Amino acid sequence: MGAEQVEREGEAESTCVCPFCDAVVEVSAPWCVTCQAEVQFCAVCEEPLPQDATECPSCGAEKDG
């Protein structure tokens, strides 16, 4: 599951699902508040990346850094 727009109190907010615990995470957050795992996102498609990924499983782009 990827980033999607969620309306909250008149504001659009990008969220995704944590790849480690399936909790909803804000795309701008550097970690999941539920499981405390660092969540990295693909620079191309903005999908969350698995911790050991060398490339994005959604679009195939190489992981930065």
PADO-631025 format. One line per 4 residues: for each residue x, y negated, z of N, C-alpha, C. Coordinates in Angstrom, 3 decimals, padded with zeros to 6 digits. Layout:
<atoms>
X,Y,Z,X,Y,Z,X,Y,Z | ...
</atoms>
This chain:
<atoms>
000.844,001.176,000.000,000.000,000.000,000.000,000.884,-001.230,000.000 | 000.478,-002.241,-000.730,001.328,-003.396,-000.907,000.779,-004.642,-000.272 | 001.371,-005.730,-000.670,000.948,-007.030,-000.162,-000.433,-007.361,-000.703 | -001.218,-007.973,000.110,-002.557,-008.383,-000.300,-002.917,-009.661,000.421
-003.860,-010.388,-000.095,-004.295,-011.635,000.516,-005.428,-011.350,001.510 | -005.315,-011.900,002.692,-006.320,-011.738,003.731,-006.758,-013.126,004.168 | -008.064,-013.381,004.184,-008.573,-014.676,004.621,-008.782,-014.663,006.134 | -008.186,-015.636,006.818,-008.368,-015.785,008.266,-008.551,-017.259,008.560
-009.674,-017.597,009.111,-009.972,-018.968,009.510,-009.618,-019.968,008.417 | -009.963,-019.650,007.164,-009.750,-020.571,006.065,-008.361,-020.557,005.466 | -007.438,-019.754,006.012,-006.076,-019.692,005.496,-005.833,-018.352,004.835 | -005.140,-018.357,003.705,-004.742,-017.112,003.053,-003.419,-016.673,003.668
-003.306,-015.397,003.984,-002.110,-014.874,004.619,-001.732,-013.572,003.931 | -000.473,-013.402,003.568,-000.030,-012.177,002.926,000.298,-011.141,003.995 | -000.240,-009.960,003.814,000.031,-008.869,004.736,000.375,-007.611,003.956 | 000.986,-006.647,004.637,001.271,-005.344,004.067,001.176,-004.324,005.185
001.406,-003.088,004.849,001.373,-002.016,005.835,002.807,-001.603,006.138 | 003.156,-001.522,007.412,004.493,-001.109,007.833,004.776,000.288,007.282 | 005.925,000.492,006.611,006.234,001.804,006.063,006.614,002.835,007.123 | 006.743,002.409,008.382,007.145,003.311,009.449,005.990,003.753,010.337
005.019,002.841,010.594,003.945,003.188,011.524,002.550,002.885,010.989 | 002.434,002.354,009.769,001.158,002.035,009.117,000.381,000.896,009.760 | 001.033,000.088,010.599,000.385,-001.095,011.167,000.385,-002.215,010.131 | -000.557,-003.131,010.211,-000.601,-004.288,009.322,000.446,-005.289,009.788
001.282,-005.752,008.842,002.397,-006.648,009.136,002.297,-007.867,008.229 | 002.590,-009.048,008.749,002.669,-010.247,007.915,003.923,-010.147,007.071 | 003.811,-010.458,005.791,004.950,-010.365,004.885,006.088,-011.277,005.338 | 005.783,-012.378,005.969,006.823,-013.306,006.418,007.537,-012.827,007.683
007.021,-011.801,008.355,007.637,-011.307,009.587,008.832,-010.416,009.274 | 009.955,-010.578,009.985,011.129,-009.746,009.712,011.057,-008.351,010.341 | 010.064,-008.111,011.204,009.918,-006.792,011.818,008.454,-006.526,012.136 | 008.170,-005.264,012.382,006.816,-004.844,012.743,006.622,-005.054,014.242
005.592,-005.772,014.625,005.351,-006.020,016.043,004.856,-004.771,016.761 | 004.363,-003.794,016.033,003.872,-002.563,016.653,005.012,-001.603,016.991 | 005.864,-001.280,015.999,006.924,-000.294,016.229,008.315,-000.920,016.348 | 008.423,-002.239,016.165,009.675,-003.000,016.281,010.707,-002.655,015.217
010.326,-001.956,014.143,011.252,-001.638,013.048,011.430,-002.864,012.165 | 012.664,-003.054,011.672,012.909,-004.135,010.721,012.271,-003.744,009.396 | 011.468,-004.626,008.852,010.790,-004.359,007.587,011.439,-005.227,006.519 | 012.009,-004.577,005.479,012.594,-005.294,004.362,011.666,-005.150,003.171
011.656,-006.165,002.327,010.752,-006.192,001.186,011.536,-006.263,-000.109 | 010.988,-005.681,-001.153,011.580,-005.733,-002.481,011.584,-007.184,-002.963 | 012.713,-007.630,-003.502,012.825,-009.000,-003.995,012.023,-009.208,-005.276 | 011.690,-008.124,-005.974,010.968,-008.224,-007.234,009.458,-008.144,-007.030
008.976,-007.073,-006.390,007.526,-006.865,-006.276,006.979,-007.131,-004.873 | 007.853,-007.424,-003.911,007.485,-007.757,-002.538,006.812,-006.624,-001.774 | 006.990,-005.376,-002.225,006.484,-004.216,-001.490,007.446,-003.908,-000.345 | 006.951,-003.375,000.790,007.862,-002.993,001.871,008.735,-001.816,001.423
010.002,-001.824,001.845,010.942,-000.781,001.459,011.148,000.217,002.589 | 011.224,001.505,002.275,011.607,002.484,003.294,013.003,002.141,003.805 | 013.297,002.481,005.043,014.547,002.095,005.689,015.776,002.584,004.929 | 015.757,003.772,004.360,016.922,004.340,003.695,016.913,004.138,002.172
016.033,003.302,001.667,015.890,003.110,000.219,017.078,002.372,-000.371 | 017.505,002.823,-001.549,018.519,002.103,-002.311,017.861,001.380,-003.480 | 016.623,001.779,-003.776,015.828,001.106,-004.794,014.368,001.132,-004.363 | 013.582,000.232,-004.915,012.174,000.111,-004.576,011.395,001.300,-005.149
010.627,002.012,-004.324,009.845,003.126,-004.838,008.666,002.673,-005.701 | 008.290,001.401,-005.615,007.167,000.896,-006.402,007.574,000.436,-007.799 | 008.684,-000.333,-007.893,009.053,-000.892,-009.198,010.417,-000.444,-009.699 | 011.208,000.215,-008.856,012.510,000.714,-009.274,013.640,-000.278,-009.177
013.391,-001.496,-008.700,014.446,-002.502,-008.565,015.440,-002.059,-007.479 | 016.728,-002.371,-007.694,017.739,-002.039,-006.705,017.570,-002.912,-005.476 | 017.809,-002.319,-004.306,017.706,-003.038,-003.041,018.833,-004.044,-002.922 | 018.499,-005.278,-002.536,019.503,-006.321,-002.327,020.248,-006.045,-001.039
021.558,-006.272,-001.055,022.405,-006.184,000.130,022.238,-004.944,000.833
</atoms>
